[in-house]
């Protein structure tokens, strides 16, 4: 039977700027009685990369621009917070009392540019997303191989809202060592029909599965190790999260929102 195992690392330490994430993961795994093995896929919450890379901002230090003050009147948000969002924004998709939706500098379309207060120590402190999540993933993957000698894949994930659906889901925002899709196009279904559009974003499915164990509150389990998934998914040295992004011409929903 097809199966895989997903294991959340318990008692994971709080991350500080400059920490070696890979070393901490390997040590935490061993303390959990677990060894990193060839072909493991490691899903990691972006928040620990943000902390490690010192992507923490004190809101009181932010000086709002005139543009931020104008948008704050529209959204009802603090001008300082709006300025923080603008500093991470490529373009504003929608600014209203209901939502402040932007395309950030990484090409992610998300609320508040992914800036978050949850699980951040210090009143008025916020984390920004890692500057280059793919680079964060690649560095972590490389360090894990140096420490263990094992070839693994890394998926950096974060939680986002979705159009036309209630609730949030974990998505991949950075990857290393794994193809982001499992492509069924051109293959036959049970009745010999040729599939035309089935191109499954498996790294997003990994991220969503990982969130079931990570949680969002005080679980303190930001790392989930998947075993035996490499028998189903394909590893790759050449991959990037940019492959999941689509152009405005391809976007089926652009004229519906």
C-alpha positions in Angstrom: 0.0 0.0 0.0 1.1 3.6 -0.7 1.9 5.5 2.5 4.1 8.1 4.0 5.0 9.4 7.5 4.9 13.0 8.7 6.6 13.8 12.0 6.6 17.1 13.8 9.7 17.8 15.8 8.7 18.4 19.4 10.4 20.8 21.9 11.9 22.9 19.1 13.8 25.8 20.5 12.9 29.4 19.9 15.0 30.8 17.1 17.3 33.9 17.4 19.0 36.0 14.8 22.0 34.2 13.3 21.0 30.7 14.4 21.9 27.8 12.2 18.5 26.4 11.3 19.9 23.2 9.7 22.0 22.3 12.7 19.1 23.0 15.0 16.8 20.8 12.9 19.3 17.9 12.9 19.8 18.2 16.7 16.1 18.4 17.4 15.4 15.4 15.2 17.9 13.3 17.2 16.4 14.5 20.5 13.1 13.2 19.1 14.8 9.8 18.4 14.8 10.5 14.7 17.5 10.5 12.1 17.5 12.6 8.9 17.5 10.1 6.0 18.1 10.1 2.3 15.0 11.4 0.5 13.4 13.1 3.5 11.3 16.2 2.7 11.5 18.8 5.4 8.7 21.4 5.7 9.7 24.5 7.6 7.5 27.4 8.8 8.8 30.6 7.3 8.7 32.3 10.7 11.8 30.6 11.9 13.7 31.8 8.8 12.4 35.3 9.4 13.7 35.2 13.0 17.0 33.6 12.0 17.6 36.2 9.3 16.7 39.1 11.6 13.6 40.1 9.6 12.0 41.6 12.7 10.8 45.2 12.8 9.7 47.3 15.7 6.6 49.2 14.6 7.6 52.2 16.7 10.7 52.7 14.6 8.7 53.0 11.3 8.1 56.5 9.9 5.0 56.6 7.8 5.0 58.4 4.4 2.2 60.6 3.1 1.1 57.6 0.9 0.9 55.4 4.0 -1.2 58.0 5.8 -3.6 58.2 2.9 -4.0 54.4 2.6 -4.4 54.2 6.4 -7.5 56.4 6.2 -8.9 54.0 3.6 -8.0 50.7 5.4 -8.4 51.8 9.0 -4.9 50.5 9.8 -2.1 52.2 11.6 -0.1 54.5 9.2 3.1 52.9 10.6 1.8 49.4 9.8 0.8 50.5 6.3 4.2 51.9 5.7 5.7 48.6 6.8 3.5 46.8 4.2 4.4 49.3 1.5 8.1 48.7 2.2 7.6 45.0 1.2 5.1 45.7 -1.7 5.6 45.7 -5.5 2.0 46.8 -6.2 -1.3 47.2 -4.3 -4.0 44.8 -5.5 -6.8 46.1 -3.2 -6.9 48.5 -0.3 -10.2 48.7 1.6 -11.6 48.4 5.1 -12.0 44.6 4.5 -8.6 43.8 3.1 -5.2 45.2 2.2 -4.1 42.9 -0.5 -0.7 43.4 -2.3 1.8 41.7 -4.5 5.0 41.7 -2.5 8.6 41.9 -3.7 8.8 38.1 -3.9 5.8 38.0 -6.3 3.5 36.6 -3.7 -0.1 38.0 -3.7 -1.1 38.1 0.0 -2.7 40.1 2.7 -0.5 42.7 4.4 2.6 41.5 2.4 2.8 38.5 4.7 3.8 40.7 7.7 2.8 39.0 10.9 2.7 39.5 14.7 1.9 36.0 15.8 4.6 34.1 17.7 6.9 37.1 17.8 8.3 38.2 21.1 8.0 41.9 22.1 5.1 44.2 21.9 4.9 46.0 18.6 7.4 43.7 16.9 6.5 42.2 13.5 8.2 39.7 11.2 8.7 40.2 7.5 8.9 37.3 5.2 12.4 36.0 4.3 13.8 38.2 1.6 14.5 35.2 -0.7 12.7 32.1 0.5 14.2 29.9 -2.2 17.7 31.0 -1.1 16.8 30.3 2.6 15.6 26.8 1.6 18.7 26.1 -0.5 21.1 27.2 2.3 19.3 25.0 4.8 19.3 22.0 2.5 23.0 22.4 1.8 23.8 22.7 5.5 21.8 19.6 6.3 23.7 17.6 3.7 27.0 18.9 5.1 26.0 17.7 8.6 24.3 14.4 7.8 25.6 13.5 4.3 21.9 13.0 3.3 20.2 14.5 0.3 16.9 16.0 1.4 14.3 18.5 0.0 13.2 21.6 1.8 9.8 23.4 1.6 9.4 26.8 3.3 5.7 27.4 4.0 3.4 30.1 5.2 -0.4 30.4 5.7 -2.6 32.3 3.3 -6.2 33.1 2.6 -7.7 31.8 -0.6 -10.2 33.3 -3.1 -13.7 32.0 -2.9 -13.0 29.8 0.2 -13.2 30.4 4.0 -10.2 29.7 6.1 -6.5 29.7 5.5 -4.1 27.0 4.1 -0.4 26.6 4.3 1.3 27.2 1.0 4.9 26.7 -0.2 6.8 30.0 -0.6 10.3 28.6 -1.1 11.7 25.3 -2.2 14.9 23.4 -2.7 15.6 20.0 -4.1 12.1 19.1 -5.2 10.0 19.6 -8.3 7.0 21.7 -7.4 4.5 19.8 -9.6 3.4 16.2 -10.4 2.4 16.5 -14.0 -0.4 14.1 -15.2 -1.0 15.8 -18.5 -0.8 13.4 -21.4 -1.5 10.4 -19.1 -4.5 8.1 -19.3 -7.2 7.9 -16.6 -9.0 4.7 -15.6 -11.0 4.7 -18.8 -8.3 5.6 -21.3 -9.1 9.3 -21.5 -6.1 11.6 -21.9 -5.7 14.1 -19.0 -5.2 17.7 -20.2 -5.0 20.0 -17.2 -3.9 17.9 -14.2 -0.7 19.4 -13.0 -0.7 19.1 -9.2 1.2 21.6 -7.1 2.6 18.9 -4.8 4.8 21.4 -2.8 1.6 23.2 -1.7 0.1 19.9 -0.7 3.1 19.1 1.4 2.8 22.5 3.1 -0.9 22.0 3.8 -0.2 18.5 5.2 2.6 19.9 7.4 0.3 22.5 8.9 -1.9 19.8 10.4 1.0 19.1 12.7 2.6 22.5 12.9 -0.5 24.4 14.2 -0.8 28.1 14.5 -0.8 28.9 18.2 1.6 27.8 20.9 2.4 24.3 19.6 6.1 25.2 18.9 6.4 22.6 16.2 7.6 24.6 13.1 9.3 21.7 11.4 7.7 18.6 9.9 9.7 15.8 8.4 8.1 13.6 5.7 9.4 10.2 5.1 8.8 7.9 2.1 7.3 10.7 0.0 10.3 10.6 -2.3 8.9 7.4 -3.7 6.0 9.4 -5.0 7.5 12.8 -5.7 10.5 13.8 -7.8 13.6 15.4 -6.5 15.4 18.0 -8.6 18.5 20.2 -8.2 17.0 22.8 -10.5 13.7 24.1 -9.1 12.3 27.4 -8.0 9.1 28.6 -6.4 8.7 31.0 -9.3 7.4 28.0 -11.4 4.1 28.2 -9.4 3.5 31.8 -10.3 1.4 32.6 -13.3 1.2 35.6 -15.7 -1.9 37.8 -15.8 -2.7 36.2 -19.1 -2.9 32.8 -17.5 -4.8 33.9 -14.4 -8.3 32.5 -14.6 -9.5 34.7 -11.7 -8.1 38.1 -12.6 -11.4 39.5 -13.8 -13.6 38.0 -11.1 -12.3 39.7 -8.0 
